[in-house]
């Protein structure tokens, strides 16, 4: 029985992702990917017409896995949208994915070379992020007295991703311990003293689920669309 198209595409993406992490974009060829996947080179081009499009799909699938993990957590427990819990989960999910971490920190020149993400996807992510920040402010999940709170939250989060590049103070800490410190910092500095209203948490979770589902749908179409 012929292998279903999506299953074959995923096998190619698995091979490409493995080679990308090991050797970097510049050194990996479509032939290498085909050999790793156990298929012919021409079969790769049935799914993506260029090497660039193939590796753009690898990156998109990484975002699907990351956003999908966060989406599952919010579906299971709406309280995961509370800032300190959401940022803790995001930190762990990102740190466990080398490609996603490299993209976030900008430390991707060796890994990705000249490969760039489609700006339309970044624009969609910005829309989701901005709406989530607005919801948290409107519904009392973050303190109203913190100036430029969205920037401050992003700066704190980014610091936890980048600090290991400039300091060895956290070298003895486990990943979980660092995630707990991030959660503590966000909880202490940005959230009201009283727990968030359960109804506000539930409505924020429901809207975030809808936003993330829409984003994942866009990613999915970008990965599995037939070559034009």
C-alpha positions in Angstrom: 0.0 0.0 0.0 1.4 3.4 -0.9 2.6 5.5 2.0 0.0 8.3 2.8 1.3 11.7 1.6 1.3 13.4 5.1 3.0 10.4 6.7 5.7 10.6 4.0 6.0 14.3 4.5 6.5 13.9 8.3 9.2 11.3 7.7 11.0 13.7 5.5 10.6 16.5 8.1 11.9 14.1 10.8 15.0 13.5 8.7 15.5 17.1 7.8 15.2 18.3 11.5 17.7 15.7 12.7 20.2 16.7 10.1 19.6 20.4 10.7 20.4 20.1 14.4 23.5 18.0 13.7 25.1 19.9 10.8 23.3 23.2 10.2 21.4 24.5 7.2 24.4 25.3 5.0 25.9 21.8 5.2 22.7 19.8 4.6 21.5 19.0 1.1 18.2 17.7 -0.2 20.1 14.6 -1.2 21.2 14.2 2.5 17.6 14.5 3.6 16.3 12.0 1.1 19.0 9.5 2.1 18.2 9.9 5.8 14.5 9.4 5.1 15.1 6.4 2.8 13.5 7.9 -0.3 14.6 9.3 -3.6 15.5 13.0 -4.0 12.6 13.6 -6.3 10.2 12.5 -3.7 11.2 15.4 -1.5 10.4 17.8 -4.3 6.9 16.3 -4.5 6.3 18.1 -1.1 8.6 21.1 -1.2 9.9 22.7 -4.4 13.2 24.0 -2.8 15.5 23.3 0.0 14.5 26.6 1.6 10.8 25.6 1.6 11.6 22.3 3.1 13.5 23.8 6.0 10.9 26.5 6.5 8.4 23.6 7.0 10.8 22.1 9.6 10.7 25.4 11.5 6.9 25.6 11.2 6.5 22.1 12.5 8.7 23.1 15.5 6.3 25.9 16.2 3.3 23.5 15.9 4.8 21.2 18.5 5.6 24.1 20.8 2.3 25.8 20.5 0.5 22.5 20.6 2.0 21.6 23.9 0.9 24.9 25.4 -2.5 24.5 23.9 -2.9 21.0 25.4 -2.0 22.3 28.9 -4.5 25.2 28.7 -7.3 22.8 27.5 -6.5 20.4 30.4 -6.3 23.2 33.0 -7.5 26.7 32.2 -5.4 28.1 35.1 -2.4 27.5 32.9 -3.1 30.9 31.3 -2.2 32.7 34.6 1.0 34.5 33.6 3.5 32.8 35.9 2.2 29.4 34.9 2.1 30.1 31.2 5.6 31.6 31.1 6.9 28.7 33.1 5.4 26.2 30.7 6.6 28.2 27.6 10.1 28.3 29.1 10.3 24.5 29.6 8.7 23.8 26.2 11.2 26.1 24.4 14.3 25.0 26.3 13.7 21.4 25.4 13.6 22.2 21.7 17.1 23.3 20.5 15.7 24.7 17.2 13.1 26.8 18.9 15.6 28.1 21.5 18.0 29.1 18.7 15.2 31.0 16.9 14.1 32.8 20.1 17.5 33.8 21.3 18.8 34.8 17.9 21.7 32.3 18.2 20.8 30.7 14.9 23.4 31.9 12.4 25.3 28.6 12.6 22.2 26.5 12.7 20.0 28.2 10.1 22.5 30.2 8.1 20.6 32.6 5.7 17.3 30.8 6.2 14.6 33.2 7.3 11.1 32.7 8.5 8.2 34.0 6.4 7.2 37.4 8.0 3.5 36.6 7.6 3.8 33.9 10.3 5.6 36.3 12.6 2.8 38.8 12.0 0.2 36.3 13.0 2.2 35.4 16.2 2.4 39.0 17.1 -1.4 39.3 16.8 -1.9 36.4 19.1 0.7 37.6 21.6 -0.8 41.1 21.7 -4.3 39.9 22.2 -3.2 37.6 25.0 -1.4 40.5 26.7 -4.6 42.6 26.3 -6.8 39.9 27.8 -4.5 39.5 30.8 -4.6 43.2 31.5 -8.3 43.6 31.0 -9.3 40.6 33.1 -7.1 41.3 36.1 -4.5 38.6 35.5 -1.7 41.1 35.7 -1.3 44.2 37.9 -2.5 47.5 36.4 0.2 49.6 38.1 3.2 48.2 36.3 4.3 50.6 33.5 4.8 49.1 30.1 3.9 45.8 31.5 4.0 43.8 28.2 7.6 45.0 27.5 8.6 44.2 31.1 7.2 40.7 30.9 9.0 40.0 27.7 12.2 41.4 29.1 12.0 39.2 32.1 11.2 36.1 30.0 14.0 36.8 27.5 16.5 37.2 30.4 15.9 33.7 31.5 16.5 32.4 28.0 19.7 34.4 27.5 21.3 34.6 30.9 23.3 31.3 30.6 25.2 33.0 27.7 26.6 35.7 30.0 26.7 34.1 33.4 27.6 30.8 35.1 25.6 31.6 38.3 22.8 29.2 37.2 25.0 26.4 36.1 24.1 24.3 39.1 20.4 24.7 38.6 18.2 22.2 36.9 15.9 23.3 34.1 12.9 22.8 36.4 14.5 25.0 39.1 15.1 27.8 36.5 11.5 27.5 35.4 10.3 27.8 39.0 12.4 30.9 39.5 10.9 32.4 36.4 7.4 31.6 37.7 8.3 33.1 41.1 9.6 36.3 39.5 6.6 36.8 37.3 4.2 36.0 40.1 5.9 38.4 42.5 6.4 41.3 40.2 3.5 41.2 37.8 0.4 39.5 39.3 -2.1 40.9 41.8 -1.8 39.7 45.4 -5.2 38.1 45.3 -5.8 35.1 43.0 -7.4 35.9 39.7 -11.1 35.6 39.4 -12.0 32.0 38.1 -14.4 33.3 35.6 -11.8 35.7 34.1 -9.3 32.9 34.0 -11.8 30.6 32.2 -12.8 33.2 29.6 -9.1 34.0 28.9 -8.3 30.4 28.5 -11.2 29.8 26.1 -10.2 32.7 23.9 -6.5 31.7 24.0 -7.4 28.2 22.9 -9.3 29.7 19.9 -6.4 31.9 19.0 -3.8 29.1 19.2 -6.0 26.7 17.2 -6.2 29.3 14.5 -2.4 29.8 14.5 -1.8 26.0 14.4 -4.2 25.8 11.4 -2.1 28.4 9.5 1.1 26.6 10.4 -0.3 23.3 9.2 -1.4 24.7 5.8 2.1 26.2 5.4 3.7 22.8 6.0 1.6 20.5 4.0 0.4 22.6 1.1 1.3 21.0 -2.3 4.1 22.7 -4.2 2.9 25.4 -6.6 
